[in-house]
């Protein structure tokens, strides 16, 4: 399987899903980044994206103002546009070559109101107005790791400024034993937004293996019960907890920490590729 390829922040490919006619997998340097179903934007192939969606689905009905730090193929933004029509969304994606490829091969639904801006997360959030977002989503990776400047007290303070009084910060990170990064991130988030939720598969939360961790945070109470019910119904049930920080030291601009390096065997597409993906050479 070759797919579409160009020079960007890494080797970017779009791989067609043989089992879903509208399904596409975006990879950068063979690391899975996004999965999009053009025919059904509510189909979420990645478990962590479903966990993010569970939190959004638990919020009161109606359109949302959502800011996304990290674009990829805009899977979650497409989901919000489909499930909450008239939502206004901003996506910060500094990789203009990646954005051009996504726009050309995976066009946004008509009327989706998704605006992609060629800015990094720190610069983009700094330029937003106070109390302008209901939700701010952090889902940004470089080389399979969350950049350190996107998980500091200083950045989270700016995020809190942009969020409305009952706004929610959502972050997808990745961690492994002994979940030191997750504990420090939670301590950082709680220094600014005291109400938190941690969503992860049990083995990841307990520090037994590497995987995705979704963090939700707000100034006000979060919909814990609703998220717990949705997580219990998942194909691979996830745990929802408000704990884990354990006295860890918050991260600052002067004491940054990137998420751990992911295991290649788990996150990278191999030379044989996944059986359900097929060759699709794109011009």
N, C-alpha and C positions, 0 to 999 in steps of 0.2 A: 504494500500500500504506500503510495507516494503522497498524493494529495497536493494542496496548494502550499507553496513554499516561497519565502522571501527573506531578505535581511531585515532584522528588526533588533529588539533587545535580545534576540536569540533566534534560533531556527524555528520558524512558525509553519505549522501544517494544519490543514483542515482535512479530516478523515470522515468519509461517508459511512453511515451505519447501515449494514446490510439488512438488519432486522426492522428498521424504521425508515421508511422512504424519506421523511423530512429530517432525519437525525444527523447531526454533525458533531464531531469531537474536535475541539481546538487544542493543539499541543504546542508548547514552546520548549525547544531543546528536548523533545520527547516526553516532557512532563505534562500530564493532563491538566488543562486549564479550565475549560468550559465545555459543556454539552448543551446544544440547542436543538430543539425540534421545531422547525419552521412551520409545520402543520399544526402543532399543538404546543404553544408556549407554556402551558400549565404542566407539561410533562417534565419532571425534574429527575434526571438520571443520577446525579451525585447526591449522596446521603446528606452531606453538610448543607447543600443548597435547600434541601427539603427541611432541614432543621431551621435555617433562616426563615423559610416561608412559614413554618409553624408559628413562629413568633409574630410575623406580620398578619397571619390569618386570625390570630387571637385578638387583634386590635379592633376597635369599633369599625363598623362598615363605613364605606365611603372612600373617596379619593384621598391620597396621601401626597405630601411633598417629601420626596426621598432623594437623598444625595448618596452617590456610590463612589467610594474611593477605590479605584481599581475597576477596569472595564472588562477585559477579556472579550467574550462574545455577548456580554450583557444579558446573561441568562436570567438573573433575578429581576432586572429592570423589565425584561419582556414579560415575566410572570406577573409583576405588579400591574403593568399596563393591561394585561388580559383579565386579571381578577378584580382590579379596581380602576375601571375606566375614568378618564379625566385626571388621573394622577399626574403631577408634574415632577419630572425626574431629571437630575443632573448626574452625569457620569464623568469622573475625572480619570482620564487615561492618557498618560504622557507619550505613549508609543503611537505616533501618528501613522506609521506604516501598518501596524496591526489594525488600527481603526479603519484605515482605507480598505484593507482586505476584508474585514468583517462587514463593512458597509456594502462592498461590492458583491460578496458571495452569500452573506447572511443578512439581507436587508431587514431593517426594522419594520414592524407592522405599520400600516398607514394609520395616522392619527394617534400614534403611541405617546407623543409628547416626551420622548427621550432625547435629551441634548447631551452630546458627547463633547467635552472640552479637553484640549490637548495640554493638560496641566498635571503636575504631580500633586499628591494628596495634600502636602503641607501648604503649597502655594494656593491650590484651589480652595481649600477650606478657609484660609486666611481672607480670601476675597469675598466670602459669603456674608450676607447681612445677618445681624443678630436675630435670633428666634425665627429663622426662615425655613427650618426643616422639621418635619414630624419624625423622620427616621434618618440616621446617617449610618451607612453600611461600609465597613472596612473589609475588603476582600482583595488585598493587594499582595502579590508575591513577586520576587525577583530571584531567579535561580532556585525556585522552590522554597524560598524563605521570606518571611515577613520582614520588610525593611525596619531597622531599629528606630528611625525617626518618626514612624507612624504609631508607636506604642509608648510614648512618654507622657509624663504629667503635663508638660507644656502643650503637646498636641491635643491631649484629651480636654484640657481647659478650653482650647479654641473650639473643639467639637461641642462642648457644653454650651458655649456662647451661641453657637449656630442653632442648637436644638431649642424647640419650644419648651414651655414649662414642663409638659408631660412627654416630651420627646424621648426617643429610644436610640441608643447607640448599639449597633450590632456588629460583631467582629467574627470573622472566620480566621482561625489561626491553626497551626499544626504543632504538635509537641509529642515527645516521647519520654520514656523513663529518665529521670524521676519527676517529670512535669514541673520542673523549676521555672521554665518560661511562663507557663500558665499561671502559676502562683504569683509571679512577679507582675504579670499583666493585670491580674485581678486586683492586686494591691494598688496598682496604678489607677485603674478605672475607679475603684472605690474611693480614692482620694478626691474624686471629682463628682462621680455619679454613684451614690451609696447603695442603691438597690440593684442587685445583680443576679443573673442566672447563668449557669454553666451547663451546656448540653453536649454530651459526648457518649460514645459507646462505653459500656462499663469497663472494658479492659484498658481503654485509653485513659479514662478518668482516674483509674486506680494506678496508673503508671506502669502497666504491664506491657504495652506496645505503643508504637507510634501511630498517630492518626489525627483527624481533624477535631477541633474543639470550637464550639460556637459559644460566644459570650454575649449576653444581653445586659444592658445597664440603663438606668434612668434615675431621675431625681424622685420619681414617684413609684408606687408599687407596680410590679410587673404581673402579667397574667399567668401566674405560676401554674394553677390547676389546669388551665386550658392547654398550655404547652406540655404539661406532663401527660395529659390524655392523648395528645397527638403523637408524642414521642413513643408512648406505649404501643400505639397502633402501627408503628413503622415496621417495614419488612425486617430490619435489623434494629430492634428496640434500643432506644437511647435513654440514658439516665439524665434527669434534670435536678440540679442541686444549686443551692445558694452558697455553698461552702467552697473550700479549697485554698483560700489565700494563706492562712496559717502563719501570719506574722512576717510574710515576705516583704522585702524592701521595694518600694515603688521605683519604676524606671524614670529617668530624667534625660534631658538632652545631653547632660554631661556624663551619664551612666546608662548608655543605650545597650540593648541586647536584641540580636536577631533571633528569630525562631530557629530551632535546630535543623541541621541538614537532613532532608528526607532520605530514607533508604531507597536506592535506585530500583530495587526489585518491586517495591510497592507502588511507586509513583510514576515510573517511566514506562512508556510503550517499548516493548522489546523489538528486536529485528524482525521477528515473525509477526508482530503486531497481535492485536486481539482478534480472535476468530470471527467476532460479529462485525468487525469493521472491514471494509473492502477498498480496493484500489479505486481512486477517482482522481485522475490527473486533471488539474485545472490550469487554464492558460493564465 
